[in-house]
Amino acid sequence: MFAGNLTDEQIELLLNDVWEHYGYDFTHYSKASIKRRLNRIYILDRFPSFAVLRYRVKNDTTYFKRFLEEITVNVTEMFRDPLYYKVLREKVLPSLGTYPFIRIWIAGCSTGEEAYSIAIILKEINLYHKAIIYATDINQEVLAKANEGIFKLSEMKTYSENYIASGGSTEFSAYYSANYEHAKFNDDLKDKLNFSQHNLVSDYSFNSFQLVICRNVLIYFDKELQSKVLNLFNDSLENLGYLALGSKETIQNSTISSKFKQFENEKIWRKIN
């Protein structure tokens, strides 16, 4: 019979197991958020006790893939917050057009909708040929989905509306082919897209970028981890590069705030020092 919610002590034990067995450190995620997600999977999979859940996570690598997907947040959509994408289209990306090569990092890319959105904009402003987009996530399962470029056909109406509101200049349907209940995005959108695993908690910077996008990821971290990740982004950005965050995220009161200036009243900052 189901035994109820997990205690703080049980959650700490479980997170330590995950760190020791698999190398994923969730100990600096927002406590309220991680507790909510762990209790959700505990209830959803109807574990009779904490001991059974703990044993399953430690000893069943197939189940752990599901566990990881449940406790990492993978909610996204194409051209989400269209005005933000409009600023990227009209101001940020064109300002990078003078560079011989444009390097973009999308951190926490989930199933790839944001990466394909950026690829489409770069195509339309004729900069895709000299850009490379590194789209990274902690979760290999969602990266595999992102690389396929296949999404639910039922989502295309919303994505098309977002695209038009963001300044899109083409029929959105030109970018994918419909097949029964799914839409597969054109392979040429992946020519400069590199999906790869990267852990913001433990991994270092891997290149120098002119634009770093990390939207709606920091809100799931505690203050200490937020600071660490913002410093990672600062180290990864060239001078005059741009940092784009989610609508509820900010660099204000952080250790890097003096090195950036907010851009166009959006959650986009430009590195000035």
C-alpha positions in Angstrom: 0.0 0.0 0.0 1.3 3.5 -0.8 3.1 5.1 2.1 2.6 8.9 1.6 5.1 11.7 0.9 8.8 11.5 1.3 10.5 13.2 4.3 13.4 15.7 3.9 15.8 13.0 5.3 14.6 10.5 2.7 15.0 13.0 -0.1 18.6 13.7 1.1 19.4 10.0 1.1 18.0 9.6 -2.4 19.8 12.5 -3.9 23.1 11.3 -2.4 22.5 7.9 -3.9 21.9 9.5 -7.3 25.2 11.5 -7.0 27.2 8.5 -5.8 25.8 6.0 -8.4 25.3 8.1 -11.5 27.2 11.4 -11.0 24.2 13.7 -11.1 24.2 16.3 -8.3 20.7 17.6 -7.5 21.6 18.7 -4.0 21.6 22.4 -4.9 18.4 22.4 -6.8 15.5 24.4 -5.2 14.4 22.3 -2.2 10.7 23.0 -2.8 11.0 22.1 -6.5 13.0 18.9 -6.1 10.7 17.8 -3.3 7.6 18.3 -5.4 9.0 16.3 -8.3 10.3 13.4 -6.2 7.0 13.1 -4.4 5.2 13.2 -7.8 7.2 10.2 -9.1 6.8 8.4 -5.7 3.0 8.8 -6.0 2.8 8.3 -9.8 4.7 5.0 -9.7 2.9 3.8 -6.6 5.9 2.7 -4.6 4.9 0.8 -1.4 7.8 2.3 0.6 10.8 4.6 0.3 13.1 1.6 0.6 11.6 0.1 -2.6 12.0 3.4 -4.5 15.6 3.8 -3.3 16.5 0.2 -4.3 14.9 0.7 -7.7 16.8 3.9 -8.4 20.1 2.5 -7.3 19.8 -0.9 -9.1 17.6 -0.4 -12.2 19.4 1.7 -14.8 16.4 1.5 -17.1 14.1 2.9 -14.4 16.7 5.6 -13.6 16.3 7.0 -17.1 12.6 7.5 -16.4 13.4 8.9 -12.9 15.8 11.4 -14.4 13.3 12.6 -17.0 10.7 13.1 -14.3 12.8 15.1 -11.9 14.4 17.3 -14.6 12.1 19.9 -16.0 11.4 19.5 -19.8 8.7 22.1 -20.5 9.3 24.2 -23.6 7.7 25.3 -26.8 8.8 27.0 -30.1 9.1 30.8 -30.1 7.9 30.9 -26.5 7.4 34.6 -25.5 7.3 35.9 -29.1 8.5 39.5 -28.2 11.7 38.0 -26.7 12.3 36.3 -30.1 11.5 39.4 -31.9 14.3 41.3 -30.1 16.6 38.4 -30.9 15.6 38.5 -34.6 15.7 42.3 -35.0 18.4 43.4 -32.6 20.6 40.8 -31.0 21.4 38.4 -33.9 21.9 41.1 -36.6 24.4 42.8 -34.3 26.4 39.6 -34.4 26.3 39.5 -38.2 29.7 41.3 -38.5 31.5 38.4 -36.8 33.1 35.9 -39.2 31.6 33.1 -37.1 28.7 33.1 -34.6 28.8 30.7 -31.7 25.6 30.3 -29.7 25.1 28.1 -26.6 21.5 27.1 -25.6 21.9 25.6 -22.1 19.2 23.4 -20.8 17.7 22.9 -24.3 15.4 20.1 -23.3 13.7 18.5 -26.3 15.1 21.2 -28.7 12.2 23.5 -29.5 14.2 26.6 -28.7 17.2 25.4 -30.7 15.0 24.9 -33.8 13.5 28.3 -33.2 16.9 30.0 -33.3 17.9 28.0 -36.3 14.8 29.3 -38.2 15.5 32.9 -37.3 19.1 32.6 -38.4 17.9 31.1 -41.7 15.5 34.0 -42.3 18.1 36.7 -41.5 20.7 35.0 -43.7 23.2 34.2 -40.9 22.7 30.5 -40.5 25.6 29.6 -42.8 28.2 31.1 -40.4 26.6 30.1 -37.1 26.9 27.1 -34.9 24.4 26.3 -32.2 25.5 24.2 -29.3 22.3 22.9 -27.6 23.0 21.1 -24.3 21.1 19.4 -21.6 21.8 17.1 -18.6 19.4 14.4 -19.9 20.5 12.2 -22.7 16.9 11.0 -23.3 15.6 14.4 -24.2 18.7 15.2 -26.3 17.9 12.1 -28.4 14.3 13.5 -28.9 15.7 16.9 -29.8 18.1 15.4 -32.4 15.2 13.7 -34.1 13.4 17.0 -34.6 10.0 15.3 -34.4 7.2 17.0 -32.5 3.4 16.6 -32.1 1.5 17.9 -35.1 -1.1 19.2 -32.6 1.4 21.7 -31.3 2.1 23.3 -34.7 -0.8 25.7 -34.5 0.5 27.3 -31.3 4.1 27.3 -32.6 2.9 28.9 -35.9 1.1 31.7 -34.0 4.2 32.3 -31.8 6.4 32.3 -34.9 4.2 34.9 -36.7 4.1 37.1 -33.5 7.9 36.9 -33.3 8.2 38.4 -36.8 8.3 35.3 -38.8 8.3 36.0 -42.6 7.5 32.6 -44.1 4.8 30.0 -43.9 5.7 28.1 -40.8 4.7 24.8 -42.4 7.5 25.2 -44.9 9.9 24.2 -42.1 8.5 20.7 -41.4 6.7 17.8 -43.1 3.6 16.4 -41.5 3.2 12.7 -41.1 0.1 11.4 -39.3 0.2 12.9 -35.8 3.8 14.2 -36.0 5.7 17.0 -37.6 9.4 16.4 -38.6 11.5 19.5 -39.0 13.7 19.8 -42.1 17.1 18.3 -41.9 18.8 21.4 -43.1 17.8 23.1 -39.8 20.2 20.6 -38.1 23.2 21.4 -40.3 24.7 23.8 -37.7 22.9 22.3 -34.6 25.0 20.3 -32.2 23.0 18.5 -29.4 25.3 17.3 -26.6 25.2 16.5 -22.9 26.4 19.1 -20.5 25.8 19.3 -16.8 25.5 23.0 -15.5 26.1 21.8 -12.0 29.5 20.1 -12.5 30.8 20.8 -16.0 33.0 23.7 -17.2 32.8 26.1 -20.1 33.6 24.3 -23.4 33.9 27.2 -25.8 33.7 31.0 -26.3 30.3 32.3 -27.3 28.7 35.5 -28.6 25.2 34.5 -27.3 24.3 32.3 -24.3 20.6 31.4 -23.9 19.4 29.7 -20.7 15.7 30.2 -20.1 13.7 28.9 -17.2 16.5 26.8 -15.8 17.9 28.9 -13.0 14.6 29.2 -11.3 15.0 25.5 -10.3 18.4 26.1 -8.6 19.2 27.5 -5.2 21.0 30.8 -4.8 24.5 29.2 -4.5 24.0 27.2 -7.7 22.5 30.1 -9.6 25.6 32.2 -8.8 27.9 29.4 -9.9 26.1 29.0 -13.2 25.9 32.7 -13.9 29.7 32.8 -13.5 30.0 29.9 -15.9 28.0 31.9 -18.5 30.1 35.0 -17.9 33.3 33.0 -18.4 31.8 31.6 -21.6 30.8 34.9 -23.1 33.0 37.1 -25.2 33.1 40.8 -24.5 29.9 42.5 -26.0 28.3 39.1 -26.1 24.7 38.5 -24.9 23.1 36.5 -22.1 19.4 35.7 -22.4 17.5 34.3 -19.5 13.8 33.3 -18.7 11.0 35.8 -17.8 11.4 35.2 -14.1 15.2 35.1 -14.0 17.7 37.9 -13.5 21.3 38.7 -12.9 20.5 41.6 -10.6 22.3 41.3 -7.2 24.6 38.6 -8.7 28.4 38.8 -8.7 28.4 39.3 -12.5 25.8 42.1 -12.6 28.3 44.9 -12.9 29.7 43.4 -16.0 26.4 43.5 -18.0 23.9 46.0 -19.1 20.2 45.0 -19.7 19.2 45.2 -23.3 15.9 46.4 -24.7 14.0 45.9 -21.4 14.0 42.1 -22.1 15.6 39.5 -20.0 18.7 39.9 -22.2 21.9 41.4 -21.0 25.0 42.5 -22.9 28.5 42.0 -21.5 30.2 45.4 -21.3 33.3 44.6 -19.2 
